[in-house]
């Protein structure tokens, strides 16, 4: 699984919650780092919308091109309404940090 978020604090919180649920995650702190990960090795992705050097939508497009059936969700603060609306047209958007448990439940349901 991939966790892409530019915040080390959020990545750590996700890592802890996912580990408690029995998941291991590869982490990326930027669009560049996320693009370097082999999508064929993933079973899901949790993507922030603002990665500093790009967006979670950019990551989703790259992942989908390499692995069309890869499920992904966005985990973001929703601070950019147009970007959030575009993301919602492609996948579910969970609001951080309050919906962390829902992200874990989504992964467990896969």
Secondary structure, DSSP 4 states (H G I P E B T S, - for coil): -EEE-S-HHHHHHHHHHHHHTT---EEESSHHHHHTS-GGG-SEEEE-SB-SSSBHHHHHHHHHHH-TT-EEEEEE----HHHHHHHHTTS-EEETTTTHHHHHHHHHH-
